[in-house]
Amino acid sequence: MKWIKLGDWVEALIHTITFGFGKRISEWIAVDILGFNSCGCCQRKQWLNRLTNPHWDGECDGIKF
């Protein structure tokens, strides 16, 4: 039985609310304004997916952690 991946649901919700600009907005705030290296979107998705599916392979945007 496959578990619902919470990170995928949150990403879809953010994508819907921001009309597809969620990643661009978060990168602009995190990188340009706050000075971080990245927005942390993949790390958030990975963490949330492993909460609901401990056997998740860690692949996010084609990058395997």
Residue pairs with C-beta under 8 A, 6 or more apart in sequence:
2 53
3 52
3 53
4 52
4 53
5 48
5 49
5 52
5 53
5 56
6 48
6 49
6 51
6 52
7 44
7 45
7 46
7 47
7 48
7 49
8 45
8 49
10 44
10 45
10 48
11 22
11 41
11 45
14 22
15 22
18 25
23 39
23 41
26 39
26 40
26 41
27 38
27 39
27 41
29 39
30 36
30 38
30 39
30 40
31 37
31 38
31 39
42 60
42 61
42 63
42 65
45 60
46 56
46 58
46 60
46 65
49 56
50 56
50 58
57 64
58 64
58 65
59 65
